[in-house]
Amino acid sequence: MLFLAYPQWRLGMHRRSFALSKTKNMKTKKTIAIIGATGNMGSAISKSLSKGNYRLLLKANEEDKLDVLVKEIESIQTKAEVGVAVCPAEAGWEADIIILALPFGAEKEVAKKIKEVANQKIVISISNPLNETFDGLVTASDTSAAEELQKLLPNSKVIKAFNTTFAADFSSPVIDGKQVDAFIAGNDEEALQTVSELVTTAGFNPIVAGDLSISRTLESMQLLLIQLGIKYNYNWLAGWKILHN
Ligand SMILES: NC(=O)c1ccc[n+]([C@@H]2O[C@H](COP(=O)([O-])OP(=O)(O)OC[C@H]3O[C@@H](n4cnc5c(N)ncnc54)[C@H](OP(=O)(O)O)[C@@H]3O)[C@@H](O)[C@H]2O)c1
């Protein structure tokens, strides 16, 4: 089911409609802000999560691209309600969970804009801080993009997720007959559980890998997968799977 509040939201009436709707459904629907919604990952995550019983609040720089994405989501069978936000702070203010679908540099920039409104909220870092030549990370070995984000948002629950899955995997998260694993790291048990549910809705098998410092490994894992993908021409359709008994 799709909530067709989008035109009203765009006309500036969205705050009221949203607040009324939120009160009514507060116990059942979580609001998820996706900032960078029109990028490769942002659009893949938005479409995937539209299958869930959520309220999606999308933010992107270019309105035309955002219109196309909203129409695309409206045209598929979805449970989610979909709306747009005018700025990251509004998206963060309305949201229970904030997904930063942004490059590492932009993630840090946007963190400053949402700092006040993201207090006690889950903020998901999907970024892989790759260097320009894709042969290393720009972060030092004793930190990670997610840990740097946590430093900028000390009162938020930063969780690493979706960084080990390629955007191309989302339309079919089963590769070679196996459901792709998606690793999650963070310091708050309840937040890890909530994000595991999002990952499941998106079609991946969630694996809680450990605390936020495990992001160092997760970000390096995706660097390796990118390098292997380039070497062996996986065409971005590749993922991680832990085989076990
Ligand atoms: N692509 C993948 O398969 C993949 C897989 C796992 C993780 N990741 C990670 O996901 C993140 C996004 O990657 P992507 O491939 O989706 O990149 P992308 O297609 O270039 O999308 C990036 C998005 O961020 C927005 N953006 C860029 N700079 C911004 C800023 N300063 N303020 C606000 N918005 C800004 C862009 O908006 P405009 O287009 O309007 O500028 C765009 O919507 C990266 O950190 C990447 O490491 C990617």
The ligand as an ORCA input file, in Angstrom:
! r2SCAN-3c Opt
* xyz 0 1
  N      27.411      1.517     -5.248
  C      27.521      0.412     -4.500
  O      27.326     -0.727     -4.985
  C      27.878      0.531     -3.040
  C      27.877     -0.639     -2.246
  C      28.102     -0.540     -0.866
  C      28.353      0.717     -0.308
  N      28.393      1.817     -1.117
  C      28.634      3.106     -0.478
  O      27.407      3.831     -0.586
  C      27.683      5.231     -0.655
  C      26.928      5.808     -1.864
  O      27.439      5.175     -3.030
  P      26.639      5.261     -4.396
  O      27.294      4.300     -5.319
  O      25.190      5.155     -4.161
  O      27.000      6.760     -4.853
  P      26.190      7.693     -5.829
  O      25.425      6.896     -6.803
  O      27.193      8.669     -6.327
  O      25.159      8.434     -4.865
  C      25.601      9.309     -3.888
  C      24.434     10.144     -3.403
  O      24.937     11.080     -2.456
  C      24.490     12.386     -2.805
  N      25.501     13.349     -2.384
  C      26.790     13.428     -2.789
  N      27.420     14.421     -2.152
  C      26.503     14.984     -1.321
  C      26.548     16.046     -0.386
  N      27.681     16.730     -0.165
  N      25.411     16.358      0.304
  C      24.276     15.667      0.100
  N      24.173     14.642     -0.790
  C      25.280     14.306     -1.479
  C      24.320     12.347     -4.304
  O      23.409     13.315     -4.684
  P      23.523     14.037     -6.152
  O      23.609     12.937     -7.162
  O      22.284     14.819     -6.246
  O      24.758     14.849     -6.068
  C      23.763     10.947     -4.504
  O      22.363     10.930     -4.295
  C      29.190      5.390     -0.754
  O      29.697      5.732      0.498
  C      29.669      3.990     -1.145
  O      30.951      3.721     -0.640
  C      28.155      1.761     -2.460
*
